Amino acid sequence: MTDKTPNLREAAILAILRTDNKYGTQIRGEYNEFMQPALTPGALYVTLGRMEESKLVTFLKKVPTLGGGNDHKYYAITPEGEASLALFIKITSEINLRSRRQR
């Protein structure tokens, strides 16, 4: 298990990638649907780069079909990313539970 607790932005990106591998535009679109402030492309790719260095995500290159088009860099959550997200969920759940007890 990892001891790397992701920040809120990283946790949201990991949660988005839990359902399927996605490319940056998809991640940003889903993130901006429910998170504020909106994530700019620059901030997204800096965050993804940091997450890749921390082994929380990896990327897969999807080559275009015969019809042409550009290569896409698809991001995927890693086992370390899954563990890190689980740790984030555990910590935030504990904080929530403690705050309810103190009311």
C-alpha positions as CSV (number, residue, x, y, z in Angstrom):
1,M,0.0,0.0,0.0
2,T,1.1,3.5,-0.7
3,D,1.7,6.2,1.9
4,K,1.2,8.9,-0.8
5,T,-2.0,10.8,0.0
6,P,-3.2,12.7,-3.1
7,N,-4.4,16.2,-2.9
8,L,-8.1,16.9,-3.8
9,R,-7.3,17.6,-7.5
10,E,-5.3,14.4,-7.8
11,A,-7.9,12.4,-6.0
12,A,-10.6,13.7,-8.4
13,I,-8.5,12.8,-11.4
14,L,-7.8,9.3,-10.0
15,A,-11.6,8.8,-9.4
16,I,-12.3,9.8,-13.0
17,L,-9.7,7.4,-14.3
18,R,-11.1,4.5,-12.1
19,T,-13.9,4.0,-14.6
20,D,-11.9,3.9,-17.8
21,N,-8.7,5.1,-19.4
22,K,-9.1,8.6,-20.7
23,Y,-7.2,11.3,-22.6
24,G,-6.6,14.8,-21.2
25,T,-9.6,16.5,-22.7
26,Q,-12.0,13.9,-21.3
27,I,-10.4,14.1,-17.9
28,R,-10.6,17.9,-17.9
29,G,-14.3,17.8,-19.1
30,E,-15.4,15.4,-16.4
31,Y,-13.3,17.3,-13.7
32,N,-14.9,20.6,-14.6
33,E,-18.4,19.2,-14.4
34,F,-18.2,18.8,-10.7
35,M,-15.1,20.6,-9.4
36,Q,-14.4,24.3,-8.9
37,P,-12.4,26.2,-9.9
38,A,-12.2,24.9,-13.4
39,L,-9.1,23.1,-14.4
40,T,-7.1,24.7,-17.2
41,P,-5.3,22.5,-19.8
42,G,-1.9,23.7,-18.4
43,A,-2.8,22.9,-14.8
44,L,-4.1,19.5,-15.9
45,Y,-1.0,18.4,-17.7
46,V,1.3,19.7,-15.0
47,T,-0.8,17.7,-12.5
48,L,-0.8,14.6,-14.7
49,G,3.0,14.9,-15.1
50,R,3.5,15.0,-11.4
51,M,1.1,12.1,-10.9
52,E,3.0,10.1,-13.6
53,E,6.3,10.8,-11.8
54,S,4.7,9.5,-8.5
55,K,3.5,6.4,-10.4
56,L,-0.2,7.2,-9.6
57,V,-1.1,7.2,-13.4
58,T,0.5,5.9,-16.5
59,F,-0.1,6.7,-20.1
60,L,-0.9,4.6,-23.1
61,K,-0.4,5.8,-26.6
62,K,-3.3,5.1,-28.9
63,V,-2.3,5.1,-32.5
64,P,-5.0,6.5,-34.9
65,T,-6.8,4.1,-37.2
66,L,-6.2,3.9,-40.9
67,G,-8.4,7.1,-41.4
68,G,-5.6,9.2,-40.0
69,G,-5.6,11.7,-37.1
70,N,-3.2,12.4,-34.3
71,D,-1.9,10.0,-31.7
72,H,-3.6,10.4,-28.3
73,K,-2.1,10.0,-24.9
74,Y,-4.5,8.0,-22.8
75,Y,-4.0,8.1,-19.1
76,A,-4.7,5.1,-16.8
77,I,-4.8,4.7,-13.0
78,T,-2.0,2.4,-11.7
79,P,-2.2,0.0,-8.7
80,E,-0.3,2.7,-6.7
81,G,-3.0,5.3,-7.8
82,E,-5.8,2.9,-6.7
83,A,-4.1,2.5,-3.3
84,S,-3.5,6.3,-3.0
85,L,-7.2,7.0,-3.8
86,A,-8.3,4.4,-1.3
87,L,-6.1,6.1,1.3
88,F,-7.6,9.5,0.4
89,I,-11.2,8.1,0.8
90,K,-10.3,6.4,4.1
91,I,-8.8,9.7,5.5
92,T,-11.7,11.9,4.4
93,S,-14.2,9.4,5.7
94,E,-12.5,9.4,9.1
95,I,-12.4,13.2,9.2
96,N,-16.1,13.3,8.3
97,L,-17.0,10.7,10.9
98,R,-15.0,12.6,13.6
99,S,-16.6,15.9,12.7
100,R,-20.1,14.3,13.0
101,R,-19.2,12.9,16.5
102,Q,-18.2,16.4,17.6
103,R,-21.5,18.0,16.8
